[in-house]
Amino acid sequence: MVTALLFLLPNSARACSLALVLAMDGSASVDAREHALQLNGLADALRDPDVVQAIEAVGGIWVTSFEWSGRYQQLQQLGWSHLTDLQSAAVAAETIRRSPRGYTEFPTAIGYALGHAAVQLGAAPQPCARKVIDVAGDGINNDGFGPASAYKAFDFEGVTVNGLVIAGPDAAPVRYYRANVIRGPGAFIETAATYRDYAAAMKRKLLREIFGNGYASVR
């Protein structure tokens, strides 16, 4: 599947094809086991052979990651890192895997997480062809301003916001992300039935984000 996509890419890679901000849910609804599944799932996805092959195919991507929960609880896991091959992806993956949890008792402030992500994206080391924010979570906004206010207050011009929703038995988070969170060119939602499915869902999502809109058409 990934190999077939390589023939669709231009011969000369862009200086920077993608700047990607990963925002991981650390709110009170996420217990210690679920938080570990997220950390390890993201780390495993980043160093997955198909994902590494995709990163190499587009000439590398810039990535940063943070944990979010309440209004002012955002903790950086990975500073801006240029992933170009297995070695750089593995270093980023292990940095995330070893990240301590910042908070356990705060609610779900998605609007503030989006605002923080926009600021991080504005500080990317170089301009990239595509700018993407990926918000992962298992609930709806219940603290502070919501996504609509974030989109008015911060610079999201040319930014795609995707969602990775841990669905569980309640369909409300998926509906909420679809109606309120995702935004911009080619925006989509990836779902994980449970936290145990997080790594597989993250891999699917990363492949779509790295290759852009062309990925879905040749899956």
N, C-alpha and C positions, 0 to 999 in steps of 0.2 A: 504493500500500500504506500509506504513512505518512498520506496525506491522509484515507483512510477511517477511520483510527484517531482522528482529531481529533474526529469526531462522537460517539465513545464516551466522551470525557472530560467531566468536569463543567464547567459554565460558569465557575465561579470556581476559579482555581488555588489550590492550597495555598500557605502561606507557604514551605514547603520540602517537596518531594515525595521527594527522594532525596539521601542522602549517600553518595558512592561513593569507595572507596579502590582505586586501581589499583596492583598490585604486579607489576613487570616483572622477568623472569629475567635476571640478569647473571652467572650462575655460569660456571665454567671451560668448560662444555660449549658455551657460546655464543661464537662467534668474532666478530671485529670486523664482518664483513659482516652477520652475523645480528643483532648488536646494533643496527646502523644500520637494518636492516629493521624491527626492533621499534619503535625511536624514531620513524622516519618513518611507519610504519604506524599507530601510535597517534595521531600528530599529524594525519595525513590523515583518520583516522576521526572525530576530534573536530570537524573543520571540514567534514565531508561535509554536503551540503545536507539529506539526510534526517535525519541526526543533529541538526543545528541546528534543523530544523523540529520534531523531537520535543522538544528541550530547551525551545523556545519554547512548545510546546503544554502542557507540564506546569508552566509558570511558572518555569522555571529549576531547576538542580541544583547541589549543592556537590560538588567533585571535588578530590582530591589524588592524587599519584602518586609512587612511589619505586621504585628499583632494589634488588633483593635478591640475595644469593648465600650467603655463609657465615653462621655463627651471629651475628656482630656486624657484618656488612657490609650495612648498609641505608643508601642514599643518597637523600635527597629530590630529586625532579626538579621537582615542582610543589607549592607550598604550597596550603593550602585556598583554592580559587577558586570564586566564584559565577558559573556560566555561565548566561547568560540569552538570548543572541543571537549572531549571527555574529561580531560584534566581540570579545566576551568569549571565545568559543570559539577564535577565531583567535589571540588573545593567549596563551591557555593552550597551544594546539597548538604555537606557535612557541617558547614557553618549554621545553616538553618536547623539541622537535626539537633545540634547542641544548644540551641537557643533556650534560655530559661523562660518560664512563663512569667509575664509581668504582673497580672492581676487575676483575681478569681471572683470578685464580689460585685462587679459593675454590670449595668444593663447593656442594652443593644443600641448603640448610637451610630446608625449607619450613615446619617448625614454628616456627622463629624468625621467618620472614617473616610468618606468620599472627599471631604475638604482637605484632610491631611494627605490623601493620595494625590490630589491635584497639585498641592504644594510640592510633594516629592517629585512628581512628574515634571514640574517646571524647573527642577534642579538637576535634570538628567545631564550627564556629562557632554553629550553632543546631540544635535538635532537628528531625529530619526524619521524615516518615511511614515511609520505608523506609531501612534501613541495609544497604549491600552492599559486600563485599570481592571484588575480582576478581583472582585469582592466575593469572598467565601463566607457562608454563614448558615445558621439553622433556624433563624427567626426573623421577625419584622422589627422595624424601628420602634423603640419604646422609651427613648431618652433624647431630649433636645430636638433640634430641627431635623426634618426628614430630608430625603434625597432631593426633592424639588427645590428646597431652599438652598441646598449645597450647589445645585446646578446654576442657580441665579447668582450666588455670591462668589463663586470661584471660576477660574478660567478652564473651561472644558472644550474650547474650540478645537475641532479636529480630533477629539479624544473619544475612543470607544470604551464603554464600560460594560464588561461581561460579568456574569454571576455564576458561582458554583454553589448550588443549594444542596445542603444535606436535608433531604426531603422528610424522612421519617414517616409516621402515620398521618401527619397533618399536612394537607395540601396548601395551607395558607401561605407559608413562606415562598413556595414556587410562584403562586399567583402574585404575591407582593413584589417579588423581584422582577417578574415579567412586566408588571404595571408601573413600577416606581423606580427600579434600580438600573436596569440595563438601558443603555443610551448610546447613540452615535452609529457611525457606519458599520454595518455588519454585526451589530451587537447580538449576543445569544446567551442562553442559559444552559449550563451543563448541570445535571443532577446526579447525586449519589444517594442511593436508597438508604444507606446507613453510613456511619463513619468508617466502617470496614471497607466500604467501596470508594473511599476518598481518593486513594492513590490512582485507581483506574480512571476515575472521573477526571482527576487532575491531568493525567496523561492525555486523555482525549481533548481536554480543553487547551492544553499547551500546544498540541499539534495544530489545532485550528487557529490559535493565535499566532503561532510562528509563521505558518504558511499563508495566513490571511483568508480572504473569502474564497479563494480557489480551492481550498481543501475540501470543503463540503461537497463540491460538485464532482469530485473524483474519488470519493470514499467508496 
